[in-house]
């Protein structure tokens, strides 16, 4: 019997090649999208799960109106000491470089004269390997981090510097042989799906020895470290979290009033599951850029929409062909076929179509994975076995789901009506097909509008005035501050002599990077304190970026006292400090336990030093003399390559240890919107796929509908109907369906995109033209899709179709 069903299914597929092709291609596209998103989702959700007992590892972060990941160094071990629920804890920190980016080290194997610039260096507690699962492959993990001057390196670094030799006991020099470190252990390369990466580990034991003994870096006052705890299995993390702020009072001199303020404003320490960091955390000072769970949800929704649209195609076309298979069903029932057997037969046909789609999808996936990885900046991978297994599972499920309704519909045909030639498709079935068609184009409408709105928002944030000039500005990270010392003025003087350089300055940070924050207040009103980001600059910084002054003056070279006694603030700072006329007012800046008092000499116009996800925050600008992290140059050249070579040559006069690097400020700012750019590419691609599948289905349904209207059209032509009237008649019903789809989809997409736009402080308005334009586009597309069929039907010869009547 099964063999018979298979033969009939194959014959039916071959007999209706046109409709079979539509079904197979539509389902193949849907299955391909679902597979790609499934692999992407599996990858995104797998971050940090390679750690043994990852469900018990938490990062301790500071929660407030501007959350941050960094907390004091002593926190980790104090929690182990005071809370029995904490099994172990570790504090770690990258060795900071320019603008809170990782410091670059020149690491060299002096014996082989192999040298590279490295940024993946972490300082960690000796408990590092008791919290995280980074296996040691050579050396003793219990002793490695306790040895003064010891360095732990990854397998990749071991191969880079020592080749096939055993690196244990050998030495690497750091920064021009000033520091020789012994390799004491080799660990496996950090998995790609980790929220932080590194190739070198040093113990805080070593870093403390290199630090200034008077440094505040290891006290409770400094929020400069990343603390992680491993809780004992079964611990209630929320309950422990609620105890942290009262407990912290034992170590930090906070008053009861301070603690109440923290509680009222929901400030405090938070335990964040390590497996949530990649997708559910995008706060200040993340170790690396993270993903976004909202964008994952959007991709899942888009993939499911496409698969549903493809399944609807199958259901619509199968039920629409019921009249052609009615006699077959009637004869089978007359010969004793049970309804159950017919359901099995037609469901089997659905599964067969889905499996055929699976084979097509197999080829599509192998072709499209590199494209998908480019669009998402991901690295989706799969084995052939897993690919076939997943596709087979998806194919069977899709086949069963798509085949249920057509099977029930076809198996309910009454044999007496069929054999008497009285079978008519039910109005209910026609209504369902119309509803499905409306859903298909509603889904297409949602995806089209979403793609347009995301694109418009990206254009807005990339082209909106941010309050400074970012074009033709290049930035040089200062990797070797020791070499430059107090020679920043000499560097700038040399650069100014280059014909292609218009302006030069230096700064501790640049727009688009994380800024340190400290408390400031007007000396006359210490109760009105605010947190402000800090920026230390050299002369002419405002000129380089063309930042406007709204009141007062800039720092002056002829006024050396500005370095100690003057501040610039932005408009937001003035408003938040409630200063109507801030110039001349004294501000106290609390930094690293010290209080610096200076006079406001000017107010700069608000500019966006963070991404446009955020409103402008308070900013305090101070003049510095050296120790800058970036050199900033405004170019004025028609020969960019020549100017860059001249800049590089000048730079190497002052620092020839590190590789010369630069980047465009505009490119750096655009990197803040990478997630949005990725999701936009995916939504555009998926909207195109959804439209294609919907048009396939529309073409198939129209062909069957027009076939059933052949005699009606012929009679109308005999009665004098004009060509234009016939075209309108044929297109009218489908146009109405698409208009209904547009009306239904519009409020849905408005709700979705308003939610998404909440991620930005500066948002586009949802212009009605977007929805009207998308609706007109879909209607015109449907007319183009149906054009050939419509013209063919309108030109039909009545004599051919009515000769037997």
C-alpha positions in Angstrom: 0.0 0.0 0.0 2.8 2.4 0.9 4.5 1.7 -2.4 1.2 2.4 -4.2 0.9 5.7 -2.3 4.4 6.6 -3.3 3.8 5.9 -7.0 0.6 8.0 -7.0 2.4 10.8 -5.2 5.2 10.9 -7.7 2.8 10.8 -10.6 0.8 13.6 -9.2 3.9 15.7 -8.6 5.1 15.1 -12.2 1.7 15.7 -13.6 1.5 19.2 -11.9 5.1 20.2 -12.5 4.3 23.9 -12.3 2.6 23.8 -8.9 5.1 21.2 -7.6 7.9 23.5 -8.5 6.3 26.4 -6.7 5.7 24.3 -3.5 9.2 22.9 -3.5 11.0 26.2 -4.1 8.9 28.0 -1.5 9.4 25.3 1.1 13.1 25.1 0.3 13.6 28.8 0.9 11.6 28.7 4.1 13.6 25.6 5.4 16.9 27.3 4.4 16.0 30.5 6.4 15.0 28.5 9.4 18.1 26.4 9.3 20.4 29.4 9.1 18.7 31.2 11.9 18.6 28.0 14.0 22.4 27.6 13.6 22.9 31.3 14.3 20.7 31.1 17.4 22.5 28.0 18.7 25.8 29.7 18.3 24.6 32.9 20.1 23.1 31.0 23.0 26.2 28.9 23.5 28.4 31.7 24.7 30.3 30.8 27.9 28.5 27.5 28.3 31.8 25.6 27.9 32.8 26.5 31.5 32.1 23.6 33.8 29.1 24.4 35.9 28.5 27.6 33.9 25.0 28.0 35.4 26.7 28.8 38.8 29.1 31.4 37.5 28.1 35.1 37.9 29.7 38.4 37.1 29.3 41.0 39.9 28.4 44.4 38.3 27.3 47.8 39.5 23.6 48.5 38.7 22.4 52.1 38.5 20.9 54.5 35.9 24.1 54.0 33.9 25.2 50.4 34.8 28.8 49.3 34.5 30.7 46.1 34.6 33.7 47.2 36.8 33.8 46.8 40.5 36.5 47.1 43.2 39.4 44.5 43.2 38.9 43.3 46.9 35.3 42.5 46.2 35.8 38.9 45.0 37.8 37.5 47.8 35.7 39.4 50.4 32.6 37.6 49.1 34.3 34.2 49.4 35.3 35.1 53.0 31.9 36.4 54.1 29.3 34.3 52.1 29.4 30.5 52.5 27.3 30.3 49.3 30.3 31.6 47.3 32.5 28.6 46.4 35.2 30.7 44.7 35.8 34.1 43.1 38.2 35.9 40.9 39.1 39.4 40.0 40.6 40.2 36.6 41.4 43.2 34.4 42.9 43.8 31.0 46.0 46.0 31.3 44.4 49.2 30.1 45.6 51.2 27.2 44.3 54.2 25.2 40.7 55.2 26.1 40.0 52.2 28.2 41.0 49.9 25.4 43.4 47.1 26.0 47.0 48.2 26.3 49.4 47.2 23.5 52.5 45.3 24.5 55.6 44.7 22.4 56.3 41.1 23.2 59.5 39.5 21.8 61.3 36.2 21.9 64.9 37.5 22.4 66.5 34.3 21.3 64.7 34.0 18.0 64.1 37.7 17.5 60.4 37.2 17.0 58.3 40.2 18.0 54.6 41.1 17.8 52.3 43.8 19.2 49.8 42.1 21.6 46.7 43.4 23.3 45.3 40.2 24.8 46.9 40.5 28.2 44.9 40.0 31.4 45.9 40.4 35.0 44.1 37.9 37.2 43.9 36.5 40.7 45.5 33.1 41.5 41.9 31.6 41.7 41.3 32.2 38.0 41.3 28.6 37.0 39.0 27.6 39.9 36.3 29.8 38.5 36.8 29.4 34.7 37.4 26.3 32.6 40.4 27.2 30.5 42.4 24.0 30.6 46.2 24.1 31.2 48.0 21.8 28.7 51.5 22.4 30.0 52.6 23.5 33.5 51.1 23.4 36.9 47.8 25.4 37.2 48.0 25.5 41.0 51.5 27.1 41.0 51.6 29.0 37.7 49.7 32.1 38.9 51.6 32.3 42.2 55.1 32.7 40.7 56.5 36.2 40.6 57.3 37.2 37.1 55.5 34.2 35.6 53.6 34.4 32.3 50.9 32.0 31.1 50.4 31.9 27.3 47.9 30.3 24.9 48.7 27.5 22.5 48.4 30.0 19.7 51.0 32.3 21.3 53.3 29.4 22.1 53.3 28.4 18.5 53.8 32.0 17.4 56.8 32.7 19.6 58.4 29.2 20.1 57.2 27.1 17.1 57.3 23.4 18.1 59.6 23.9 21.1 58.4 23.4 24.7 58.0 27.0 25.9 58.0 26.2 29.6 61.0 27.8 31.4 61.8 30.0 28.4 61.6 33.8 28.5 59.7 36.5 26.6 60.6 40.2 26.9 57.9 42.8 27.3 58.4 46.3 25.9 62.0 46.5 24.8 63.5 43.9 27.1 62.7 46.1 30.1 60.8 43.2 31.6 61.7 39.5 31.1 58.9 37.1 32.0 59.2 33.3 32.3 56.6 31.2 30.6 55.3 29.0 33.4 52.2 27.4 31.7 50.4 27.0 28.4 46.6 27.0 28.3 44.2 25.9 25.5 43.2 28.7 23.2 40.2 30.6 24.5 37.0 29.3 22.7 35.5 31.6 20.2 32.2 31.6 22.1 33.6 33.4 25.1 32.6 36.9 26.2 36.3 37.8 26.6 39.5 36.6 25.0 43.2 36.7 25.8 46.5 35.1 24.9 48.6 36.1 27.9 47.9 35.9 31.7 49.9 37.5 34.4 49.1 37.3 38.1 48.0 40.3 40.0 51.1 39.4 42.1 53.3 40.6 39.2 51.2 43.5 38.3 51.1 44.9 41.8 54.9 44.8 41.9 55.0 46.9 38.7 52.4 49.4 40.0 52.9 52.5 42.1 52.7 51.3 45.8 50.6 54.3 46.5 48.1 53.5 43.7 44.4 53.3 44.6 44.1 50.6 42.0 43.5 47.8 44.5 41.3 49.5 47.0 37.6 49.5 47.5 37.5 53.1 46.1 38.5 52.0 42.6 35.9 50.5 40.3 38.4 49.2 37.8 38.2 45.4 37.8 35.9 42.6 36.7 34.8 40.3 39.5 33.3 36.9 39.0 32.0 34.4 41.6 31.2 30.7 41.4 28.3 29.9 43.6 27.7 26.5 45.3 25.1 24.5 43.4 21.5 25.2 44.5 22.3 28.7 45.7 19.5 31.3 45.3 21.4 34.0 43.4 18.6 36.6 43.9 18.6 36.1 47.6 22.4 36.5 47.8 22.2 39.6 45.6 19.7 41.3 48.0 22.3 41.0 50.8 25.2 42.6 49.0 24.5 46.3 49.5 24.1 46.1 53.3 27.1 43.8 53.4 29.2 46.3 51.4 28.8 48.9 54.2 31.3 46.8 56.2 34.0 47.7 53.7 32.9 51.1 52.2 32.2 54.1 54.4 28.7 54.8 53.3 26.2 56.5 55.5 22.7 55.2 56.1 21.5 58.0 53.9 23.7 56.9 51.1 22.4 53.3 51.4 18.8 54.5 51.4 19.5 56.6 48.3 21.0 53.5 46.6 18.0 51.4 47.5 15.4 54.1 46.4 17.1 54.5 43.1 17.8 50.8 42.6 21.5 51.2 42.8 23.6 48.4 43.9 25.6 45.2 43.1 24.0 42.8 40.8 24.8 39.1 40.1 24.7 38.6 36.3 24.8 35.0 35.0 27.8 34.6 32.8 25.7 32.9 30.1 23.6 36.1 29.9 26.5 38.5 29.2 26.8 38.0 25.5 23.1 38.7 24.6 21.6 40.5 27.5 24.3 42.9 28.6 25.5 46.0 26.8 26.6 48.3 29.5 29.6 50.5 30.2 33.1 48.9 30.0 32.2 45.5 28.6 35.3 43.5 28.0 34.3 43.0 24.4 31.3 44.0 22.2 28.2 41.9 22.8 25.3 40.7 20.8 21.7 41.8 21.3 18.8 39.4 22.3 16.3 41.7 20.6 18.0 41.2 17.3 18.0 37.5 17.8 14.3 37.6 18.4 13.8 39.7 15.2 15.7 37.1 13.2 13.7 34.2 14.6 10.4 36.0 13.9 11.5 36.8 10.3 12.6 33.1 9.7 9.3 31.7 11.2 7.3 34.2 9.1 9.0 33.0 5.9 8.5 29.3 6.8 4.8 30.0 7.5 4.4 31.9 4.2 5.9 28.9 2.4 3.6 26.4 4.2 0.6 28.5 3.4 1.6 28.4 -0.3 1.5 24.6 -0.1 -1.8 24.5 1.7 -3.4 27.0 -0.7 -2.2 25.3 -3.8 -3.1 21.8 -2.6 -6.7 22.7 -1.5 -7.2 24.8 -4.7 -6.4 21.7 -6.8 -9.1 19.7 -4.9 -11.5 19.7 -7.9 -8.9 18.1 -10.1 -8.4 15.2 -7.6 -12.1 14.9 -6.5 -12.8 12.0 -8.9 -9.8 10.1 -7.7 -10.9 10.5 -4.1 -14.5 9.6 -5.0 -13.5 6.4 -6.7 -11.2 5.4 -3.8 -14.0 6.0 -1.3 -16.4 4.0 -3.4 -14.0 1.1 -3.5 -13.8 1.1 0.3 -10.9 3.5 1.2 -11.2 4.7 4.7 -10.8 8.4 5.6 -7.7 7.5 7.7 -6.0 5.9 4.6 -6.7 9.0 2.5 -5.3 11.2 5.2 -2.1 9.0 5.3 -1.9 9.2 1.5 -2.2 13.0 1.3 0.0 13.6 4.3 2.6 11.4 2.7 2.5 13.5 -0.4 3.1 16.6 1.7 6.1 15.0 3.4 7.4 13.9 0.0 7.2 17.5 -1.2 8.9 18.7 1.9 11.7 16.1 1.6 12.2 17.2 -2.0 12.4 20.8 -0.7 15.0 19.6 1.8 17.3 18.4 -1.0 17.0 21.7 -2.7 17.6 23.5 0.6 20.8 21.4 1.1 22.3 23.0 -2.0 21.0 26.4 -1.1 22.5 26.3 2.4 26.0 25.3 1.2 25.8 28.2 -1.2 24.3 30.8 1.2 26.2 30.2 4.4 29.2 32.4 3.4 26.7 35.1 2.4 24.8 34.8 5.7 28.0 34.9 7.7 29.0 38.1 5.9 25.6 39.7 6.6 25.7 38.8 10.3 29.4 39.0 10.9 29.1 35.6 12.4 30.8 32.2 11.8 27.9 29.7 11.4 29.3 26.3 10.7 27.9 22.8 10.4 28.9 19.2 9.6 27.2 17.4 6.7 25.7 14.9 9.2 24.2 17.6 11.4 23.0 19.5 8.3 21.2 16.4 6.9 19.8 15.4 10.3 18.4 18.9 11.0 17.0 19.4 7.5 15.3 16.0 7.6 13.7 16.8 10.9 12.6 20.3 9.7 11.4 18.7 6.4 9.3 16.0 8.1 7.8 18.5 10.6 7.0 21.0 7.8 5.5 18.3 5.6 3.3 17.0 8.4 2.1 20.5 9.5 1.6 21.7 5.9 -0.3 18.5 5.0 -2.7 18.3 7.9 -5.3 20.7 6.6 -5.2 19.6 2.9 -5.4 16.0 4.0 -8.5 16.6 6.2 -10.0 18.8 3.5 -9.5 16.3 0.6 -10.5 13.2 2.6 -13.8 14.8 3.5 -15.0 14.8 -0.2 -18.4 13.0 -0.6 -18.1 10.3 -3.3 -21.8 10.6 -4.4 -21.4 14.3 -5.2 -18.2 13.8 -7.1 -19.4 10.8 -9.2 -22.6 12.7 -10.1 -20.4 15.6 -11.3 -21.8 18.0 -8.6 -18.6 18.6 -6.6 -18.0 22.2 -5.9 -15.2 23.8 -3.8 -16.8 25.1 -0.6 -17.0 28.8 0.1 -15.4 28.1 3.5 -12.3 26.6 1.7 -12.1 29.6 -0.6 -12.3 32.0 2.4 -9.5 30.2 4.2 -7.3 30.5 1.1 -8.0 34.2 0.9 -7.2 34.6 4.6 -3.9 32.7 4.0 -3.1 34.9 1.1 -3.7 38.0 3.2 -1.4 36.6 5.9 1.4 36.0 3.3 1.3 39.6 2.1 0.9 40.9 5.6 4.1 39.2 6.5 5.8 40.6 3.5 4.5 44.1 4.4 5.9 43.8 7.9 9.3 42.8 6.7 9.5 45.4 4.0 8.5 48.2 6.4 10.9 47.0 9.1 13.7 46.9 6.6 12.9 50.5 5.4 12.6 51.8 9.0 15.8 50.2 10.2 17.6 51.6 7.1 16.2 55.1 7.7 17.2 54.9 11.4 20.8 53.9 10.4 21.0 56.7 7.9 19.8 59.1 10.6 22.4 58.1 13.2 25.2 58.0 10.7 24.3 61.3 9.0 22.9 63.3 11.9 24.9 66.1 13.2 26.7 64.9 16.3 28.0 68.3 17.3 31.5 67.9 15.9 33.3 67.3 12.6 34.1 63.6 12.1 35.1 63.7 8.4 38.8 63.8 7.4 39.8 63.2 11.0 42.3 60.4 11.7 43.2 59.1 15.1 46.6 57.6 16.1 46.5 55.4 19.3 49.5 56.1 21.5 50.8 52.7 22.3 54.1 53.8 23.9 53.6 56.6 26.3 57.0 55.9 27.9 58.7 56.7 24.6 56.7 60.0 24.1 56.9 61.1 27.7 56.5 64.8 27.7 57.3 65.2 24.0 53.7 65.4 22.9 54.2 69.1 22.0 57.2 68.1 19.8 55.1 65.4 18.0 52.3 67.9 17.3 54.8 70.5 16.1 56.3 68.0 13.6 52.8 67.0 12.4 51.8 70.7 11.8 54.7 71.1 9.4 53.1 68.5 7.0 51.2 70.0 4.1 48.3 67.6 4.4 47.7 68.2 8.1 45.4 71.1 9.0 45.1 70.8 12.8 46.6 68.6 15.5 45.7 67.8 19.1 45.8 65.0 21.6 43.3 63.6 24.1 42.8 61.0 26.7 39.8 59.7 24.8 37.8 60.1 21.6 34.1 60.1 20.8 32.7 56.6 20.5 34.8 55.0 23.3 33.9 54.4 26.9 34.6 57.4 29.2 35.6 57.4 32.8 33.0 59.0 35.1 33.6 60.9 38.3 31.5 63.0 40.7 31.5 66.8 40.2 29.7 69.6 42.0 29.7 73.4 42.3 31.8 74.3 45.3 29.0 76.6 46.5 26.4 73.8 46.3 28.1 70.4 47.2 24.7 68.8 47.8 23.9 69.1 44.0 26.5 66.6 42.8 26.3 64.7 39.5 28.4 62.1 37.6 30.2 63.5 34.6 32.4 61.9 32.0 35.9 63.2 31.9 38.0 64.2 28.9 41.6 65.4 29.2 42.8 67.2 26.0 45.7 69.2 24.6 45.3 72.6 23.1 43.3 72.9 19.8 41.2 69.8 20.5 38.0 71.9 19.9 39.5 73.1 16.6 40.3 69.7 15.3 36.8 68.4 15.9 35.2 71.8 15.2 33.3 71.8 18.6 31.5 75.1 19.2 31.8 77.2 22.3 28.5 78.8 23.4 30.0 80.8 26.3 33.5 81.7 27.5 36.8 80.7 25.9 39.0 77.8 25.0 42.2 76.8 26.7 45.0 79.2 25.7 48.7 78.4 25.2 49.6 81.8 26.5 47.9 81.0 29.8 49.8 78.1 31.4 47.6 78.3 34.5 44.7 76.7 32.5 46.3 73.3 33.0 45.6 73.5 36.7 42.9 76.0 37.3 40.4 75.7 34.4 37.6 73.5 33.2 35.4 73.4 30.1 32.0 71.8 30.6 29.2 71.0 28.2 25.6 72.5 28.2 24.2 69.3 29.9 26.6 69.7 32.8 25.6 73.3 33.2 21.9 72.4 33.2 22.3 69.5 35.6 24.4 71.6 38.0 21.6 74.3 37.7 24.2 76.9 36.6 22.5 79.7 34.5 25.9 81.5 34.0 28.6 78.8 34.6 31.6 80.8 33.4 33.6 81.9 36.4 32.0 79.3 38.8 34.2 76.9 40.7 33.7 73.2 40.1 35.1 70.4 42.3 36.1 67.2 40.5 36.5 64.1 42.7 38.9 61.7 41.0 40.9 58.8 42.4 40.2 59.9 45.9 41.4 63.5 45.3 39.4 66.6 44.9 40.5 69.0 42.1 39.1 72.5 42.3 39.0 74.7 39.2 37.1 77.5 37.5 34.8 77.0 34.5 36.3 79.1 31.7 33.9 78.0 28.9 30.8 76.0 27.9 30.9 73.8 24.8 27.8 73.1 22.8 26.5 69.6 23.5 28.0 67.0 21.3 27.4 63.2 21.2 30.6 61.7 22.6 28.7 58.4 23.0 26.6 56.6 20.3 23.1 57.9 19.4 21.7 55.1 21.5 22.2 57.6 24.3 21.3 61.2 25.0 24.2 63.6 25.7 25.6 63.1 29.2 27.4 65.6 31.4 31.0 66.1 30.3 34.0 67.8 32.0 37.0 68.8 29.8 40.4 69.5 31.4 43.7 70.6 29.8 46.6 68.1 30.1 50.3 68.2 29.3 51.2 64.6 28.5 50.1 61.1 29.0 47.5 61.3 26.2 46.1 58.1 24.7 45.4 59.5 21.2 46.8 61.9 18.7 44.0 63.5 16.6 44.7 65.0 13.2 42.4 67.0 10.9 43.5 66.4 7.3 43.4 68.7 4.3 44.8 66.7 1.4 44.0 65.4 -2.0 46.8 62.8 -1.8 45.7 60.7 1.2 48.3 58.0 0.7 51.2 60.4 0.5 50.0 62.3 3.7 49.7 59.0 5.6 53.2 58.0 4.7 54.5 61.3 5.9 52.6 61.0 9.1 53.9 57.5 9.6 57.5 58.6 9.0 57.1 61.4 11.5 55.6 59.1 14.1 58.4 56.6 13.9 60.9 59.4 14.9 59.3 59.2 18.3 58.1 55.6 18.5 59.7 52.9 16.4 58.9 50.0 18.8 55.3 49.5 18.0 53.6 49.1 14.6 52.1 52.4 13.4 48.3 52.3 13.3 45.6 54.8 12.6 41.9 54.8 12.0 39.3 57.3 10.7 37.1 58.8 13.5 34.0 58.5 11.3 34.6 54.7 10.7 35.1 54.3 14.5 31.8 56.0 15.2 30.0 53.9 12.6 31.2 50.7 14.3 28.8 51.5 17.2 26.0 50.5 14.9 27.3 47.2 13.7 24.4 45.2 15.3 21.9 47.4 13.6 23.7 47.1 10.2 23.7 43.3 10.5 20.0 43.0 11.3 19.2 45.4 8.5 21.0 43.3 6.0 19.2 40.1 7.2 15.8 41.8 7.3 16.3 43.1 3.7 17.2 39.6 2.5 14.4 37.9 4.4 11.8 40.5 3.1 13.0 39.7 -0.4 12.6 36.0 0.2 9.1 36.5 1.7 8.0 38.5 -1.3 9.3 35.9 -3.7 7.5 33.1 -1.9 4.3 35.1 -1.7 4.5 35.9 -5.4 5.0 32.2 -6.2 1.9 31.4 -4.2 -0.1 34.2 -5.8 0.9 33.0 -9.2 -0.2 29.5 -8.5 -3.5 30.5 -6.9 -4.2 32.9 -9.7 -3.6 30.2 -12.3 -6.1 27.9 -10.7 -8.6 30.7 -10.1 -8.4 32.0 -13.7 -8.8 28.4 -15.0 -12.1 28.1 -13.1 -13.2 31.5 -14.6 -12.5 30.5 -18.2 -16.1 30.0 -19.2 -17.2 33.1 -17.2 -14.7 35.3 -19.1 -15.7 33.7 -22.4 -19.4 34.5 -21.8 -18.5 38.1 -20.8 -16.6 38.5 -24.0 -19.5 37.2 -26.1 -21.8 39.7 -24.3 -19.5 42.6 -25.3 -17.1 43.0 -22.3 -14.1 45.1 -23.2 -10.4 44.0 -22.7 -9.8 46.6 -20.0 -12.9 45.6 -18.1 -11.8 41.9 -18.1 -8.3 42.9 -16.8 -9.9 44.8 -13.9 -12.2 41.9 -13.2 -9.4 39.5 -13.0 -7.1 41.7 -10.8 -9.7 43.2 -8.5 -10.1 40.3 -6.0 -6.3 39.9 -5.5 -5.8 43.7 -5.2 -8.5 43.8 -2.5 -6.7 41.0 -0.6 -3.4 42.9 -0.7 -5.1 46.1 0.5 -6.5 44.1 3.4 -3.0 42.7 4.1 -1.6 46.3 4.1 -4.3 47.5 6.6 -3.7 44.6 8.9 0.1 44.7 8.8 0.5 48.5 9.3 -0.4 48.6 13.1 1.6 45.5 13.7 4.8 46.9 12.2 4.3 50.2 13.9 4.1 48.5 17.3 7.2 46.3 16.6 9.3 49.2 15.3 8.3 51.6 18.0 9.6 49.0 20.5 12.9 48.7 18.5 13.4 52.4 18.2 13.4 52.7 22.0 17.1 51.5 21.7 17.9 55.0 20.4 17.8 58.4 22.0 17.4 60.0 18.6 14.7 58.3 16.4 13.2 58.6 13.0 9.5 59.3 12.9 7.3 56.6 11.4 6.3 58.5 8.3 3.0 57.3 6.7 4.7 57.4 3.3 6.7 54.3 4.3 3.5 52.2 4.8 1.7 53.8 1.8 4.7 53.2 -0.4 5.1 49.6 0.8 1.4 49.0 0.0 1.7 50.4 -3.5 4.8 48.4 -4.1 3.1 45.2 -3.1 0.1 46.0 -5.3 2.2 46.8 -8.3 4.3 43.7 -7.7 1.2 41.6 -7.7 0.0 43.1 -11.0 3.4 42.5 -12.5 3.3 38.9 -11.2 -0.2 38.3 -12.6 0.4 40.3 -15.8 1.0 37.5 -18.2 -1.8 35.3 -16.9 -4.2 38.2 -16.9 -3.4 39.2 -20.4 -3.7 35.6 -21.6 -7.1 35.2 -20.0 -8.4 38.5 -21.3 -7.4 37.5 -24.9 -9.1 34.1 -24.7 -11.1 33.0 -27.7 -14.7 32.3 -26.6 -15.3 29.9 -29.5 -12.6 27.6 -28.1 -14.0 27.4 -24.6 -17.8 27.4 -25.4 -17.9 25.1 -28.4 -19.0 22.2 -26.3 -21.7 24.1 -24.3 
